[in-house]
Amino acid sequence: MPTTTSSTTPAPGTPPDSPAVSTHAGRFRPELHGLRGLAIGLVVLYHVFFDRVSGGVDVFLFLSSFLLVGTFTRRIDRGLPMRPAAYWARTFKRLLPPTAVVALGTLGAVYLLLGQERWMPAITDAIGSLLHVENWVLIQRGVDYYAAEETGASPFQHFWSLSIQGQVFLLWPLLIAAAVLIARVLRRSPRAAMAIVFLAVLIPSFVWSVHSTAAQQEIAYFDTFTRLWEFAAGSLLGLALPWWERRAEHRLRARGRRRRTERPALWRVLLGWVGIAGLVSCGLLLDVQGAFPGWVAAWPLAAAALVLVAGTTGHRLGVDTLLATGPGKLLGDISYGLYLVHWPILAIYLAVTETDRAGVGAGALIILASLVLAWLLTRLVDTPIRRWSWANARARRSGLVVLCCLALAIAPAVGAREHLLGVQREAAARAVADNPGARVLDPDFQQHPDADPSAAPLPTAATIGKDWFTGTEPCTGDLVPRSGNVERMTERCAIRPGAEDGPVLVSIGNSRIEQFTGALAPIAEREGWTVITLWEGGCTFAPDAQVSPVCDEFSADTMAYLRQIEPDAVVLHSTFLTPDLEEGLVPGIDRTLPAITALGTEVIALRDQPRLTVEPVPCVEEKGADDPSCASPLPEDLTKERPDAELLARDREHVVPLEVNDLICPEETCSPVIGNVRVSLDDDHITRTYAESMQDAVDARLREAGFRW
């Protein structure tokens, strides 16, 4: 994380015009420089050896705002204008070059060492990191049930904190400038106005952080708004500590004593060690990853504050003496680079070795490699650009460096993404000839005369993670949900429109029936039907059963919606295959079917699809589609008679049974590729592309069972 290194060589992110890691008076603070090095050291150690979070990142956020405020208070004292644009140009001129180098290097490593299914997420993350919005990318991926299936930990995941920091570096100068302007208009103290502004940020952000952490911790952890209070706390300390130190100096002068001859107060020595002990123990005693950033995040912030309040004691037993040693200074010097490089090395190593944690030997090598690369990054990229006199002479020149870095780094990432999408589009254009999919299972199938036997299967490995079926438009007009949790139902409700005032088919259930709907949608479109999708990840449609709070709400709201619109047909699962591969009835299905058919709605009762025992995509990438070890057997329960057969037979006029497992696993073998189309995107879901290839067989089976479009 960026702060500063010395009175002559400020590190990336050090506020412009800042002579050192210092207070208002410009005094160099070796304890702050060393504290940053210690914090990043803890981050690395906890990541590599303990698979835990240390709280060191929170210290970085805290220290960065402490220094930022010092930059602007010095400008206030000198009577200089705030000039936020100049601050942004010079700050991001320091931040972006190392980020760009690491982002491009990480993309190269992902391309060379990881499977194609990791390429597109990595490109998205690289762009998000360069634009300082990676925390929001991770939030979207975390709450997206489907994106979460794509990959393991991103090699760019650590950029979440740098993204939040970059966002604050954009926001804080505006807040400070506004506070100073208001103070001058009202003829009040600028520092008092700034303190009020930071308190106005701290209090609501802290309240939101506590609430959001309790309600949705996986989102709160990366949320900018749950972290603003940490920056506000650092800013308030940045205002208060110099004031307190000046008062202490005045008291000493009043007593006729000079600071340089003062004997260090033992309470300051003790205070510094209490702070260090608190920081080191935080990650060991607290579940930082699972409990932050709620109120417990005050622990590492308070620890860092104690070290800063203790200050430079000069005592041989003082914390500042330890932190100012050669190793401590070196770690502080390369801390930004070390934070940037350590996580990609670790994440890619774990992905390549398919392990959850590095062993002692491997972990030591990862840390050694990180230290070497961080030193090289600091020496060859960071320091030269920070000391580049031409760029430092004018703010607009710094801004030009920022734009060039963005262009040079983002252009290859965007180009790579467009290339991968172009390969997919070209293959899709020839899909009729080269990728028949389930159509090859038809006894009358004939190979297209222009088929390319060397064509790659669809979807491509690089784009398979996005091969989900979705509605194309939000529900509008009479199809907008009007009861239950309307906001949540409106988010769920999407349509593929058909003919105006034409028949309506509603697809209800979990992500597994979502993917199957890819087989129904082309038929519905051809026949003029509108398809409405109502899905909740992990939930079957069971309105009269108690499954879970989320699923129960989904089922109740969906039933109310069906009563509202009275659709012509509904497709749902009537059986459920558990993760243990045991098939049973969907809870309450014996009551659900009559409740729906009473509306005059026809029901397509789909038997659940298989779950695989082998992850198909990585297996095919490693061993090839023809390797028998990449195929899974059809679960035994799915080879038997449907458990809902008797139930469905009671109302053959309104309930149409449908089974497609022989299309997914012909001859009771679930092959990863059929008809040059990838059947499954993971062990639970078929691909949208393969589902679409099943449309002719599904249409024939529905018509044979009595369903009429």
N, C-alpha and C positions, 0 to 999 in steps of 0.2 A: 504494500500500500504506500502511496506517495506521501512523504513529508519532506524532511530536510536532512542534510548530512553534516555540514560544517558551515562556518561563517563565510567561507569562500566558495563552496560548491554545494548549493542547495539541491536536494534530490527532486525527482519528478513530483509535481503536485505541490511543491513548496510555493506558497503565495508569492507572486511577483513582488519585487522590492524588499523581500524578506532577507535580512542579512544572515540569518542563522536560525537554528532551532532556538527560539527565544521568546521572551515576554515582550511586553510593550516597550521596555527599555532597550531591546535588542540584545539582551544578554544570551550568550550561548548556553543551552541547557543540555549537557552531556547525558543527564539521566533520561531525557526524553528520547534522544537519539538511540541510546542503548535499550530503552524500554521498547521501542519499535522493533529492534533486532530480536529482543527476547520474545516478544509477542509472535513474530513471524516464525521464530524457531519452534515455539510451542505449537503453532498451527501445523507446521510440517511434521513434527514428531507425532502429534495426535492423529493426523491423517494417515501417516504411513504405518505406524505400529499399533494403534489402538482403534482405528476406524471410528474415531470420535471427533467431536468438535471441541476446541479448547476455550473459546471465548476471546481468542486473540484478535479475531476480525473485528469484534465490537470495540476493542481498544483502538484499532486503526481508525475506525469511523470517528471515535471520540477525539483522538489526537488530531485528525485532519481538520476538524472544525475548530479545535483549540487554536491551531496555527492560522487557519483562514481568518478568524476574527482578529488575530494579532496583526495580520497584514493590513486590514482596513482601519483598525484603530490607529496604527502608525500614520496612515494617510490622513486621518482626521486630525491628528496632532500636528501634522505639518501643514494643515490647511489646504491639502490637495483634493481635487475632485475624485469621486469614487471610481469612475471609468470601468464599469463592469465588463464592457466588451474587451478592453485591453487585458483585464484579468483572465477572461475566458481564453483569449488567444494564447497568452503565455502559459497558462496552466495546461491546456490541452496540447500545446506544443511539446510539453514535457511528458504528458501521459501517453499520447498516441503512438509515437515511434516504437517503444518497446512492446506495446500491445499489438501493433501491427506485425512485428517480427514474430512474436510468439503465436499469434493467430494463424499466420500463414505456415509457420513451421508445424503447428499442430495439425492443420489440415493436411499437410504433406504426409505426416506420420499416420494419420487416419487412413489416407488413401493407400499407403504402402503396406500397412500392418493389419488393418481391420477389414471386415467384410463390407461388401457394397451396401448392405442394408444400413450401415452406419454413416454413409457418405452424406446423404441429404440432411439428416438431423445435424451433423457436424457443420455443414455449410450454413444452415440457418443460425446455429449458435455462434459461428464466427462473425456473421454479419451483425447479430444482436450484440455481441461483445464489442465490436468496433464502434457501434452506434450508442453504446452505453445503455442498452435496454435489455440486456440478457436476463436480468431478474424477472422481467415481465414475460419473456419467452419461456423461462422455466416455470413460472406460475401457470401460464397457459398449458404447457405440456403436463404439468402436475395435475391440473383439474380436468384435462382432457382424457377421459377413460381410454380412448383409443391411442392417442399419442404415447401414453404411458406404456403401451405394449411394445413400442418400437425397439428400444435399446436399453442398455444399462446406463450407468452414470456417464454423463457427458464429459469429455475432456475439457470442455469450456465452462463447466458448472461453477468453478470458483470465480468467474467473472461477475457473478451476481452482485458481490459487494463492491467491486470497482464500478459497476453500472450505477448502483445507488449513490456511490460517492460522486460520480460524474454528474448525476442529476442534481445533487445538492450543490456541487460547484457552480451549476447554472442558476439555481434558485437563490442561494444564500446572498450573493452580491446584490441581487435585486431587493431582497428584504432589508439588507443593511442600508442600501442607498435610500430606500423609502423611509426607513427609520430616521436616518440622518436628515433627510429633507423635512420630515415632520418636526423633528426636534428644532431645526433652525427656524422654521416658520413660527413655532410656538415659543422659541427662545428657551429651550430646555436643554439639558445635557444629552448629547448624542448617545453616550454610553447607557444612560437610563432608558432612553427610547429603545435602544437595541435590546437591553435586558427585557423590557416589556414584550417586545416582538418575539424574542426567543422563548419566553415563558408562555406566550400565546400559542407557540408551536408545540412546546414540550408537553403541556398538560393534555390537550386533546389527543396528541399522538401517543402518549403513554397510556391513556385510557383505552384507545383503540387497540394498542399493542396487547394489552392485557386481555381484552375481550376477544380479539381475533386469534390470539395464541390459544385460548381455551376452546374456541369454537372451530377453528380451521388452521391448525398450526402449520400444516404443510404449505398453506398459502402465506400465512403470516410471516414465515421465516424469510421469504424473499420479497415481501411487500415493502415498497419505499415508505409508505405512510406509517408502518409499524416501527420503522427505524429512525424516523426524523427526530424523535425525542432524544436519541443518543447523540445526534449532531447538536441538538439544542443544548444538551447538558454540557458537551465539550465547549460550546460557544459561551455559555454562561461562566464556565470556569475560566475561559480565555479573557473574559471581562473582569472577573472577580480577583483572580490570582495576582495579576500585575498591580491592581489597586491595593491588595493586602500587602504585597511585598514593598510597595512604596511607603505605605504607612509604617511598616516595620523599620524601613531605613530611616524615616523621619524620627521615629522614637529613639533609634540608636544615636543619631546625630544630636538629638536633644539631650541625651545622657553623656555626650562627649565621647562616644565610642565609634569606631570605624569598622565596617563589616570585614575588611580584610584581616583585621587583628582579632576579631571576635572568635572566641572559642566555640566550636560547633555545639549547638544544643543537642543533648542526647535524645530528646524527644523526637527531633527530626530524623536522626539515625534510625530510631525504633520505628517511626512512622513509615519510612521508606521500606524497611524489611517486612512490615505488616502488609504493605501494598504488594510487594513481590510475592510473598507467601499466598496472598489471596488470589493473585493472577495465576500462579502455577497450579494451585489446588482446584481452581474453578472447574476445569474440564474433568477432573477426577471425581469430584464430589457431586457435580450437577450433571443432569442429562441435558447438556447444552443443545444438542441437535433436536431433542424432543420437546424441550421446554422454552426455548428462546423464540422470539425476543420479548417475552412478557416482562413482568417486574423483576424476574431473576437476572435479567441482563444487566441490572444495576450492580451486580457483584463485580464483574471485571471492570466496569467503568469506575466504580468506587476504588478498586484496587489501583487502577492507573492514576486516579486523582490523588490518592495518598502519596504515590511516588512523586508526582509533580509538586504537591504541596511541600513535601520534604525538601525538594529542590537540591541544589548543589551544596552539600554539606562540607565537602573537602575532608571529611573525617576518613581515616584509613579503613574504618569498618563500615562506612556509609555505602548505601546501595549505589549511589552515583559513582563512587570509586570503582566498584565492580563493573558497572555498565560502561564505564569509560575506558576499560582495558582494551588491548588490541583486538582480541576476538569479538568483544562486544561492539566495538566500533566497526569492524569489518562486517559483522552481521547486520548492523544498522545500515551500512553503506549499500549492501546488496539486497536489502530486505524487499524492495519493490520487485526486483528481478526474481528473487527467490520465490516470492508469492506467485508470480506469473508462471514460472516454469515447473514448479514441483508437482502441481496437480495433473497437468497433461501427462507427465512421465508416469505418475502413479496410475492414473485411470487407464492409459493405454497398456501398461504392463498387466494390470488386472484383467483387462479384456482379452489380451493375447493369451495369457496363461489360464484364463477361465477360472480364476480364484477370487475369493472374497477379500483376502487380506495378504499383504506381503509378509514373508517370513523375516527372521532377523537378518540373515545374510542379504537377501534381496532388498529388504528395506534399507539396509546400510548403503548398498550400492545406489539405490534410488536417491537417497539423500546426498551422497557424494556427487552423483551426476547432476543433481539439482544445484548444488553449491557451485560446481564448475561452470555450468551453463549460466547461472545467475551472475557470476563474476564476469564472464565474457559478455553477457548482455549489457551489464553496467558499464564495462570498460569500452566496448566497441560501439554501442548504440546510445545508451542513456547519457553518459557523461559528455561525449562529443556534441550531441545535439543540445544538451543543457548549456554548454559553454560556447555555443556557436554565436559569435559576436554579431555577425550580420543579422541573424534571425532575432537576436535579443535587442537589437538597436531600435526596432520599430514594432509596434503591436501588430500592424498589418502584415509585416513579414512573418511574424509568428503565426498569424492566421493563415497565411499562405502555406506554411509548413503543415498546419493541421489539415487543410484541404488536400494537399498533395498526399499526405499519409492515408487519408480516408480513400482517396481515389485509387492509389496504388495497392491498397490492401483489399478494398471491397470489389474492385473490378475483377480480379481473378476468382473470387468467391462467387460473384454473380455469374461470371462466365462459365464456371464449372457447373453451377446449378442449371443454367440454361442448356448446357450440353447434355446433362443427364436427362432433363425433361425432353430435349429434342430427340434423343435416342428412343425414349419411351413413345413419343408421338410418331416417329417413323415406323417403329415396330407395330404400333396400334393401327397405322394406316394399312398395313399388310396383314392384319390379324385374320381376315377372312380366309386368306390362303395359307398363312404360316402357323396360325394359332387357333385351330378349331375347338380346342378344349373338350368339353363333354360331348360335343357332336360326334367325336370318333367312336363313341359307345353305341351309336345307332347302327344296327346291322346293315342298313342300306347306305352307310356313309361312304363317300368316294373322295379321295384326296384331290384337292384343287390342282389343276394342271400346272399352275405357276408357283406351287409351294416350294419354298427354299428349305431344303433339309438341314441346312446349317443355321437357320434362324434361331435367335435366342428366345427362351420362353418368356411369356408375359404373365404378370407385370415384371419389369426388370428388377433385379435385386436392389438397385438403388432407390426405386420408387415404390416397392411393395408395402412399405410402412404406411403409405398414404392411400392404399387401395381399399378404402372403406366406402360403403354405399351410404349416401346421405340424401335428404330432401334438398331441393334446389332453391326453394323460396319459403319464407315464413308464412304461416297460416294467416289469412286475411278474411275480411268480411264475415260471413256467417260461420266460417270455420275457425274463428278465433275462440279459444277457450274462455268460458264466462263463469266458471264456478271452481271451487276448491282453491288450491294455491295457484291463482291465475298467473302470477309472474313466472313461476317455475314451469307451469304447463305451456305458457307462451314460448318459453325458451326451448322446450322439447318439441313443440309442434312445428313440423315442416311439411311441405307438399311438393309433389311433382305434378303440376297441373295438367288436366286433360281437357276434354271438351267443356265448354261453358254449360252449366246445369247438367253435366253428365254424371254417370254413376261414380260412387266414391268407395275406395278400398282403404281400410285403416290397418297398418302394420303395427302390432303392439308387442312389447316384450323387451328382451335384452339385446346385447350386441350380436348374439348368434343369429337371432331371427332378422336382425338388421341386415346382416350380410346375405342371408337367403333372399331378402326382398329384392336384391339385385337381379334375381331371376324373374320376379313378377313385374317389376317396373317397366321393362320394354314391352311386355305383352299388354299391360294396362295402357301404356302410351299409344300402342298400335290400335287398341280398341276404344280409345277416347275416355278412359277412366282417369280420375284424379286419385293419386296415391298420397295418403297422409301417413306420416311416420311419427310414432310416439314410443320412444325407447328410453330406458333407464339402465345404465350399465350394471350388470350383475343381478337384475331383477326379472323374474318371470311375472306374467300378469296373473295375479291371484287375489282378486278383490275381497274374498270372504275368508282369507287366511291371514295369520299373523306370521310374517316372514322376518321383517325388520322394519324399523320406523320409516326409513327412506322408501323401501319397496312397498310398504303398506300405504303410504301416502300416494305414491305413484299409481298404484292399482285403484285406490278409491277415486282419485281425481280423474283417471282415465275412464273409469266406468261412468262417472258423471258426464264426461265429455261425450261418450257414446250415446247416452240418453239425450244429450243436447242436439247432436247432429243426425242421429239415426242413420248410420252409413248403410250402403248396400251390401258390403261384405267386410269381414274382418279376418286377418290372418294372425294366428297365435300358436304358441307351442302348447300342446296338450299333454306331452310327456316331458320329463326332465332327466337328463343324464348327469349324475353327480360327478365331482372330480374323482371319486373312487370307481367310476365307470359302472355305477348301478343305476338302472333306469326305473323310474316310477312315475306316477301321475303327478301333474302339477297340482299343488295343494288347492282344494276347493273347485277343481275343474268341473266336477259333477254339478255344481251350482252355477258356475260361471257361464257354461254353455247355454242353459235354458234362459238365463238372464239376458244374454245377448240376442238369442233367436227370438225372444219375446218382443224385441224392437222391430222385427221384420228383417233382421240382418242375417245374411248367410255367413257361416263360419268355415274358414279353411283351417282344419286342425292338423298342424304339422308335427310329425314325430321329431323329437330332438335329434340333433346331428352328433356325429362321433367327436370324441376328444382323443387327441393323438398322444402316443407315448414317446414320440421323437419330435424335437423342434425341427421343422422341415427346412426352413430357410438356411440357417447356418450349416445344417448337414449337407444340403445340396451344394452350397458354396465350397465346402471342404472336400466332399467325396463324389459329387456328381449326382444327377437325377436318377441314374440307373443303378446306383448302389442299393442293394436290397436292405441295408441297415437303415436307410433313410425312410423306409416305409413302415407304417404302423398297422397292426391288425385291427379290423373292425371290432369294437368292444363286444364281448360275447352277448351281453343283454340285448344289443341291437340286432342280433341274428335271430332272436326269438320272436314270437308273436307279440304284437303291440299290446302293452298292458291296458290301453284304453279302448281296445277293439270292441268290447261289449258295450261300453259307454257310448261310443260313437254310433253304434248300430241302432241306438234307440231313436235317432232322429236323422235318418238319411236324407230327408227332404231339405233340411236346413244346415246340416253339418257334413262337410266334405273332408274325408281323411286324405292326407297326403304324406308320402314318404319319398325321400330323395337320397337316402343313404347309399343305395346301390350306384347312384351317379357320382357320389363323392368317394366311395370305397368299392369299386367294382370287384366282384369275386372276393369280397370280404377283406380286401387289402387296400389300405389308404396310401396310395402312392403320392409322392410330393408333386409330380408333374403328370398331367394327362392331356393328351392332344396339344402338347407344347404350351400348356398354360399351367402356371403354379396354382395348385388346388387350394392350399392353405397359406395364410400369412403368419400363423403361429399355431400352437397346439390346440387352440379352441375355435378358431374362426376360418371360414373359407374366404377366399379373395372375392372381391366384387367382380373381377374379370371372369373368374371361373363360374360364379353364379350366373352371370349374363349368358355364358355359353350353355347353361342348362335350360334356357328359356323354352326351346322347342319341346324338349322332353317334358318339362313341367306343364306346359300348356296342354299337351296331349293327355297327360295323366289327369289334369283337372277336368277336362271335357269328358273323359271316359268315366270319371266319378260323378258326373252330372252337373258340374259347375258351368255356367254360361256367362260369358263376358257380355 
